[in-house]
Amino acid sequence: MPTAAQIIDRAEIADLFAHLANLLDERRPDDAATVYHDDIEVRSPRGELHGLDEVTAHLKHSQVEGEHTHHVHGDVLVHVDGDRAKATANQLVYFYRDGEAPHRTSGLHVACTAVRTPAGWRFSESHIALAWTQEK
């Protein structure tokens, strides 16, 4: 049976997915340090990013004028091992313009490693795999 501390760790790590979705949807790339470790490594269909500065710069430059996103995470699983954890989630991303239905939707699988830092849990690795995409 998990201890109270393990349950708290799991909840805090699961919350990272929600915080990530919010900063992406609200276009707050400068808040990436609230989710990612300084040495973050991101692998996705778009390539690899290394370090918080590179991830922040990518988030700033990948914004499309007039296009918004809505990220939804589900099926979050967290396995804590001391000060490290493995976490996975399925993610739906809706791309839309103000007042319009989404023109593109994607399903992703996200697998992350999280580390405990003095500021709390942060993702140190993120592997994003595209499962499907639909253009409307």
C-alpha angles and dihedrals in degrees: 000000000000119000123238090255091054091050091050091049091051092049092049092050092047088051089059088071091055092046090049091051091050096050091048094047093043092046096237103145091157088068092061090111089068088067107020132061118236089252096048117159117200123189118186140146086274093059139262131314125194124198135006094273092055092047092048092049091049092051091051094048097042094063113113116213111250094007122111132188135215114199120196123185126199142162090041113183123185128189113187122201108178110291094352131066141182116222132179134185141171113235133200117198121195118196115202146153124232111291094001134105115252114285093197134024128187134190116210139178114218122196117184142177114217127197130199111243132176086261093051134265117340134179111251096176131025126183113189119193123188110228097178144333132205126199117202 
